[in-house]
């Protein structure tokens, strides 16, 4: 809706039509790119299967002949082409090529380019609407009352096909792959990326070990979090870390009394289930050890407190 309002504030329906016109060429380019990779995958699979059969048949019939090298090279070439075509679709979407002068494969109207720039930088935040059932406690509410519980990473809007998300046609959202595991299926809302400090309960945690997590304003914390995620976490894993950090801050601001850390981890795991469908860690397995490390300011062996407390206060 925001995109349509930017293009035609006086006629929302007319604004929607302008949005569709702006991205129609991008949809065609998306269709061609995916058709190419899918065709390459199918052809290379058939060639790999055929060359594999020929290779093993030749080795079985001519065990001492060195001529099998030809079949082996054919098989390995087609196999690697198949792997490339299967894995490069996502790489192609996020790759910034030197000869491309604009963030996307089409030139957008100035109003839409400004909107996408604000989304890429985090000045505006995009959320998916909450589904049926439980909703995370950190959900925000859109102006029309809809609950929003899935914050979309700003990095998502650097994808060459992300303007397709501006369409009100849900069938276009599936053309943009967030990852191989999921795509967008629920309406997307855009809200200003400002969190009034008054929305946070007063911080009762005076333990200096957690100052990096509970100190400062929520707006500052979210800016630090966005920077940390951009530099260190893949887009696929960012929703897990974003949920973990924001819930950890809320829970640990309640105090550092005995048992507070374990209680915070329990709440984080509950909200991971609600928002992501699982409380497993980002790489699978139990998330408890990963959450303990994060709340102590570590990611693996790396100290990450400096990202959230750059002044070292």
Secondary structure as the mmCIF struct_conf table of DSSP 4:
data_model
#
loop_
_struct_conf.conf_type_id
_struct_conf.id
_struct_conf.beg_label_comp_id
_struct_conf.beg_label_asym_id
_struct_conf.beg_label_seq_id
_struct_conf.end_label_comp_id
_struct_conf.end_label_asym_id
_struct_conf.end_label_seq_id
HELX_RH_AL_P HELX_RH_AL_P1 UNK A 2 UNK A 7
TURN_TY1_P TURN_TY1_P1 UNK A 9 UNK A 10
HELX_RH_AL_P HELX_RH_AL_P2 UNK A 12 UNK A 61
TURN_TY1_P TURN_TY1_P2 UNK A 63 UNK A 64
TURN_TY1_P TURN_TY1_P3 UNK A 66 UNK A 67
HELX_RH_AL_P HELX_RH_AL_P3 UNK A 68 UNK A 94
TURN_TY1_P TURN_TY1_P4 UNK A 98 UNK A 99
BEND BEND1 UNK A 102 UNK A 106
HELX_LH_PP_P HELX_LH_PP_P1 UNK A 107 UNK A 109
HELX_RH_AL_P HELX_RH_AL_P4 UNK A 110 UNK A 121
TURN_TY1_P TURN_TY1_P5 UNK A 122 UNK A 122
BEND BEND2 UNK A 123 UNK A 123
STRN STRN1 UNK A 124 UNK A 129
HELX_LH_PP_P HELX_LH_PP_P2 UNK A 130 UNK A 130
BEND BEND3 UNK A 132 UNK A 133
TURN_TY1_P TURN_TY1_P6 UNK A 137 UNK A 138
STRN STRN2 UNK A 140 UNK A 141
TURN_TY1_P TURN_TY1_P7 UNK A 143 UNK A 144
BEND BEND4 UNK A 145 UNK A 145
STRN STRN3 UNK A 147 UNK A 152
HELX_LH_PP_P HELX_LH_PP_P3 UNK A 153 UNK A 153
HELX_RH_3T_P HELX_RH_3T_P1 UNK A 154 UNK A 158
BEND BEND5 UNK A 159 UNK A 159
TURN_TY1_P TURN_TY1_P8 UNK A 160 UNK A 161
HELX_RH_3T_P HELX_RH_3T_P2 UNK A 162 UNK A 166
BEND BEND6 UNK A 167 UNK A 168
HELX_RH_AL_P HELX_RH_AL_P5 UNK A 170 UNK A 173
TURN_TY1_P TURN_TY1_P9 UNK A 174 UNK A 175
BEND BEND7 UNK A 176 UNK A 176
BEND BEND8 UNK A 178 UNK A 178
BEND BEND9 UNK A 180 UNK A 181
BEND BEND10 UNK A 186 UNK A 186
STRN STRN4 UNK A 188 UNK A 192
BEND BEND11 UNK A 193 UNK A 193
HELX_RH_3T_P HELX_RH_3T_P3 UNK A 197 UNK A 199
BEND BEND12 UNK A 200 UNK A 200
HELX_LH_PP_P HELX_LH_PP_P4 UNK A 201 UNK A 203
HELX_RH_3T_P HELX_RH_3T_P4 UNK A 208 UNK A 210
HELX_RH_AL_P HELX_RH_AL_P6 UNK A 211 UNK A 214
BEND BEND13 UNK A 216 UNK A 216
HELX_RH_AL_P HELX_RH_AL_P7 UNK A 218 UNK A 232
BEND BEND14 UNK A 233 UNK A 233
HELX_RH_AL_P HELX_RH_AL_P8 UNK A 235 UNK A 252
TURN_TY1_P TURN_TY1_P10 UNK A 253 UNK A 254
TURN_TY1_P TURN_TY1_P11 UNK A 258 UNK A 259
HELX_RH_AL_P HELX_RH_AL_P9 UNK A 260 UNK A 276
BEND BEND15 UNK A 277 UNK A 277
STRN STRN5 UNK A 280 UNK A 280
TURN_TY1_P TURN_TY1_P12 UNK A 282 UNK A 283
BEND BEND16 UNK A 284 UNK A 285
STRN STRN6 UNK A 286 UNK A 286
BEND BEND17 UNK A 287 UNK A 287
HELX_RH_AL_P HELX_RH_AL_P10 UNK A 288 UNK A 295
TURN_TY1_P TURN_TY1_P13 UNK A 296 UNK A 297
STRN STRN7 UNK A 298 UNK A 299
TURN_TY1_P TURN_TY1_P14 UNK A 300 UNK A 301
STRN STRN8 UNK A 302 UNK A 303
HELX_RH_AL_P HELX_RH_AL_P11 UNK A 305 UNK A 308
TURN_TY1_P TURN_TY1_P15 UNK A 310 UNK A 311
#
